[in-house]
Amino acid sequence: MALGFRGEVAGFYRQYRRGYPPAVIDSLVEAFALTRDDVVVDLGCGTGQLAFPVADRVRAVIGIDPEPDMLSEARTGAGDRGNLSWMVGADTDVPALGALLGKESLAAVTIGQALHWMDHQRLFHDLLPLVRPGGGVAVVTNGTPLWLQDSGWSRALRRYLELWLDTEVSATCGTDEESQSRYAESLQAAGYEVGRAEFHYDDQLDLERIIGGVYSALPVDLLPPVEQRSYFAKQVSRALTEHTPYRESVRVTILTGTRVS
């Protein structure tokens, strides 16, 4: 399942995608009663933004992603953490993973803003026998995409991206309420007990982080060519300059599905 998030995009992803506040990790630990004896899978792990802090709280984390370049960046970012392993794979590989690890072998499966690329209904059913009672699945978002926020700079960014790409820019990446409700219904239908938590924090961006964030969200074939990036940056700056400062109100949501028996 190649999505185009390879090559340079993986580097932008590692550099510019934000991490998760400690309270979010605390909430995951509490939701599934995670201990140092537990193993967690981070599915669609990207470059490790969620896998790293979770690994600090459990025995081991297996990061799975369809893009080898993402995993290469994750390995680099992991530093001297010795309890992380990385596998090339996708949601469709979960049954094979279950055959390898065995029933009730996992405390949790985390999915950080990647579920919109997956067949979530099938995935939730496939994961249920892999997690222990009291464990489960956590669907975690980390803020509305840069181009869909309720601010002047975000609207200006969206207008410019639509001109540059010659298409509507409307992807919510599963952060919208309709998607969240759909995921919750599917978790319940698969046999999980559903819960939800929210965390809010404020951030202030600069142009480098905005442009880097955009690059991290584009498939590699849609990245501006290297020779055009200076022009791209100048045009983004021109479009956004009257909307400084670039403040952002970030909402992190955690949708949990707990296996009760």
Secondary structure as a PSIPRED ss2 file (coil, helix, strand):
# PSIPRED VFORMAT (PSIPRED V4.0)

   1 M C   1.000  0.000  0.000
   2 A C   1.000  0.000  0.000
   3 L C   1.000  0.000  0.000
   4 G C   1.000  0.000  0.000
   5 F C   1.000  0.000  0.000
   6 R C   1.000  0.000  0.000
   7 G C   1.000  0.000  0.000
   8 E H   0.000  1.000  0.000
   9 V H   0.000  1.000  0.000
  10 A H   0.000  1.000  0.000
  11 G H   0.000  1.000  0.000
  12 F H   0.000  1.000  0.000
  13 Y H   0.000  1.000  0.000
  14 R H   0.000  1.000  0.000
  15 Q H   0.000  1.000  0.000
  16 Y H   0.000  1.000  0.000
  17 R C   1.000  0.000  0.000
  18 R C   1.000  0.000  0.000
  19 G C   1.000  0.000  0.000
  20 Y C   1.000  0.000  0.000
  21 P C   1.000  0.000  0.000
  22 P H   0.000  1.000  0.000
  23 A H   0.000  1.000  0.000
  24 V H   0.000  1.000  0.000
  25 I H   0.000  1.000  0.000
  26 D H   0.000  1.000  0.000
  27 S H   0.000  1.000  0.000
  28 L H   0.000  1.000  0.000
  29 V H   0.000  1.000  0.000
  30 E H   0.000  1.000  0.000
  31 A H   0.000  1.000  0.000
  32 F H   0.000  1.000  0.000
  33 A C   1.000  0.000  0.000
  34 L C   1.000  0.000  0.000
  35 T C   1.000  0.000  0.000
  36 R C   1.000  0.000  0.000
  37 D C   1.000  0.000  0.000
  38 D C   1.000  0.000  0.000
  39 V E   0.000  0.000  1.000
  40 V E   0.000  0.000  1.000
  41 V E   0.000  0.000  1.000
  42 D E   0.000  0.000  1.000
  43 L E   0.000  0.000  1.000
  44 G C   1.000  0.000  0.000
  45 C C   1.000  0.000  0.000
  46 G C   1.000  0.000  0.000
  47 T C   1.000  0.000  0.000
  48 G C   1.000  0.000  0.000
  49 Q C   1.000  0.000  0.000
  50 L C   1.000  0.000  0.000
  51 A H   0.000  1.000  0.000
  52 F H   0.000  1.000  0.000
  53 P H   0.000  1.000  0.000
  54 V H   0.000  1.000  0.000
  55 A H   0.000  1.000  0.000
  56 D C   1.000  0.000  0.000
  57 R C   1.000  0.000  0.000
  58 V C   1.000  0.000  0.000
  59 R C   1.000  0.000  0.000
  60 A E   0.000  0.000  1.000
  61 V E   0.000  0.000  1.000
  62 I E   0.000  0.000  1.000
  63 G E   0.000  0.000  1.000
  64 I E   0.000  0.000  1.000
  65 D E   0.000  0.000  1.000
  66 P C   1.000  0.000  0.000
  67 E C   1.000  0.000  0.000
  68 P H   0.000  1.000  0.000
  69 D H   0.000  1.000  0.000
  70 M H   0.000  1.000  0.000
  71 L H   0.000  1.000  0.000
  72 S H   0.000  1.000  0.000
  73 E H   0.000  1.000  0.000
  74 A H   0.000  1.000  0.000
  75 R H   0.000  1.000  0.000
  76 T H   0.000  1.000  0.000
  77 G H   0.000  1.000  0.000
  78 A H   0.000  1.000  0.000
  79 G C   1.000  0.000  0.000
  80 D C   1.000  0.000  0.000
  81 R C   1.000  0.000  0.000
  82 G C   1.000  0.000  0.000
  83 N C   1.000  0.000  0.000
  84 L E   0.000  0.000  1.000
  85 S E   0.000  0.000  1.000
  86 W E   0.000  0.000  1.000
  87 M E   0.000  0.000  1.000
  88 V E   0.000  0.000  1.000
  89 G C   1.000  0.000  0.000
  90 A C   1.000  0.000  0.000
  91 D H   0.000  1.000  0.000
  92 T H   0.000  1.000  0.000
  93 D H   0.000  1.000  0.000
  94 V H   0.000  1.000  0.000
  95 P H   0.000  1.000  0.000
  96 A H   0.000  1.000  0.000
  97 L H   0.000  1.000  0.000
  98 G H   0.000  1.000  0.000
  99 A H   0.000  1.000  0.000
 100 L H   0.000  1.000  0.000
 101 L H   0.000  1.000  0.000
 102 G C   1.000  0.000  0.000
 103 K C   1.000  0.000  0.000
 104 E C   1.000  0.000  0.000
 105 S C   1.000  0.000  0.000
 106 L E   0.000  0.000  1.000
 107 A E   0.000  0.000  1.000
 108 A E   0.000  0.000  1.000
 109 V E   0.000  0.000  1.000
 110 T E   0.000  0.000  1.000
 111 I E   0.000  0.000  1.000
 112 G E   0.000  0.000  1.000
 113 Q C   1.000  0.000  0.000
 114 A C   1.000  0.000  0.000
 115 L H   0.000  1.000  0.000
 116 H H   0.000  1.000  0.000
 117 W H   0.000  1.000  0.000
 118 M C   1.000  0.000  0.000
 119 D C   1.000  0.000  0.000
 120 H H   0.000  1.000  0.000
 121 Q H   0.000  1.000  0.000
 122 R H   0.000  1.000  0.000
 123 L H   0.000  1.000  0.000
 124 F H   0.000  1.000  0.000
 125 H H   0.000  1.000  0.000
 126 D H   0.000  1.000  0.000
 127 L H   0.000  1.000  0.000
 128 L H   0.000  1.000  0.000
 129 P H   0.000  1.000  0.000
 130 L H   0.000  1.000  0.000
 131 V E   0.000  0.000  1.000
 132 R E   0.000  0.000  1.000
 133 P E   0.000  0.000  1.000
 134 G E   0.000  0.000  1.000
 135 G E   0.000  0.000  1.000
 136 G E   0.000  0.000  1.000
 137 V E   0.000  0.000  1.000
 138 A E   0.000  0.000  1.000
 139 V E   0.000  0.000  1.000
 140 V E   0.000  0.000  1.000
 141 T C   1.000  0.000  0.000
 142 N C   1.000  0.000  0.000
 143 G C   1.000  0.000  0.000
 144 T C   1.000  0.000  0.000
 145 P C   1.000  0.000  0.000
 146 L H   0.000  1.000  0.000
 147 W H   0.000  1.000  0.000
 148 L H   0.000  1.000  0.000
 149 Q C   1.000  0.000  0.000
 150 D C   1.000  0.000  0.000
 151 S C   1.000  0.000  0.000
 152 G H   0.000  1.000  0.000
 153 W H   0.000  1.000  0.000
 154 S H   0.000  1.000  0.000
 155 R H   0.000  1.000  0.000
 156 A H   0.000  1.000  0.000
 157 L H   0.000  1.000  0.000
 158 R H   0.000  1.000  0.000
 159 R H   0.000  1.000  0.000
 160 Y H   0.000  1.000  0.000
 161 L H   0.000  1.000  0.000
 162 E H   0.000  1.000  0.000
 163 L H   0.000  1.000  0.000
 164 W H   0.000  1.000  0.000
 165 L H   0.000  1.000  0.000
 166 D C   1.000  0.000  0.000
 167 T C   1.000  0.000  0.000
 168 E C   1.000  0.000  0.000
 169 V C   1.000  0.000  0.000
 170 S C   1.000  0.000  0.000
 171 A C   1.000  0.000  0.000
 172 T C   1.000  0.000  0.000
 173 C C   1.000  0.000  0.000
 174 G C   1.000  0.000  0.000
 175 T C   1.000  0.000  0.000
 176 D C   1.000  0.000  0.000
 177 E H   0.000  1.000  0.000
 178 E H   0.000  1.000  0.000
 179 S H   0.000  1.000  0.000
 180 Q H   0.000  1.000  0.000
 181 S H   0.000  1.000  0.000
 182 R H   0.000  1.000  0.000
 183 Y H   0.000  1.000  0.000
 184 A H   0.000  1.000  0.000
 185 E H   0.000  1.000  0.000
 186 S H   0.000  1.000  0.000
 187 L H   0.000  1.000  0.000
 188 Q H   0.000  1.000  0.000
 189 A H   0.000  1.000  0.000
 190 A C   1.000  0.000  0.000
 191 G C   1.000  0.000  0.000
 192 Y C   1.000  0.000  0.000
 193 E E   0.000  0.000  1.000
 194 V E   0.000  0.000  1.000
 195 G E   0.000  0.000  1.000
 196 R E   0.000  0.000  1.000
 197 A E   0.000  0.000  1.000
 198 E E   0.000  0.000  1.000
 199 F E   0.000  0.000  1.000
 200 H E   0.000  0.000  1.000
 201 Y E   0.000  0.000  1.000
 202 D E   0.000  0.000  1.000
 203 D E   0.000  0.000  1.000
 204 Q E   0.000  0.000  1.000
 205 L E   0.000  0.000  1.000
 206 D C   1.000  0.000  0.000
 207 L H   0.000  1.000  0.000
 208 E H   0.000  1.000  0.000
 209 R H   0.000  1.000  0.000
 210 I H   0.000  1.000  0.000
 211 I H   0.000  1.000  0.000
 212 G H   0.000  1.000  0.000
 213 G H   0.000  1.000  0.000
 214 V H   0.000  1.000  0.000
 215 Y H   0.000  1.000  0.000
 216 S H   0.000  1.000  0.000
 217 A H   0.000  1.000  0.000
 218 L C   1.000  0.000  0.000
 219 P C   1.000  0.000  0.000
 220 V H   0.000  1.000  0.000
 221 D H   0.000  1.000  0.000
 222 L H   0.000  1.000  0.000
 223 L C   1.000  0.000  0.000
 224 P C   1.000  0.000  0.000
 225 P C   1.000  0.000  0.000
 226 V H   0.000  1.000  0.000
 227 E H   0.000  1.000  0.000
 228 Q H   0.000  1.000  0.000
 229 R H   0.000  1.000  0.000
 230 S H   0.000  1.000  0.000
 231 Y H   0.000  1.000  0.000
 232 F H   0.000  1.000  0.000
 233 A H   0.000  1.000  0.000
 234 K H   0.000  1.000  0.000
 235 Q H   0.000  1.000  0.000
 236 V H   0.000  1.000  0.000
 237 S H   0.000  1.000  0.000
 238 R H   0.000  1.000  0.000
 239 A H   0.000  1.000  0.000
 240 L H   0.000  1.000  0.000
 241 T H   0.000  1.000  0.000
 242 E H   0.000  1.000  0.000
 243 H H   0.000  1.000  0.000
 244 T C   1.000  0.000  0.000
 245 P C   1.000  0.000  0.000
 246 Y E   0.000  0.000  1.000
 247 R E   0.000  0.000  1.000
 248 E E   0.000  0.000  1.000
 249 S E   0.000  0.000  1.000
 250 V E   0.000  0.000  1.000
 251 R E   0.000  0.000  1.000
 252 V E   0.000  0.000  1.000
 253 T E   0.000  0.000  1.000
 254 I E   0.000  0.000  1.000
 255 L E   0.000  0.000  1.000
 256 T E   0.000  0.000  1.000
 257 G E   0.000  0.000  1.000
 258 T E   0.000  0.000  1.000
 259 R C   1.000  0.000  0.000
 260 V C   1.000  0.000  0.000
 261 S C   1.000  0.000  0.000
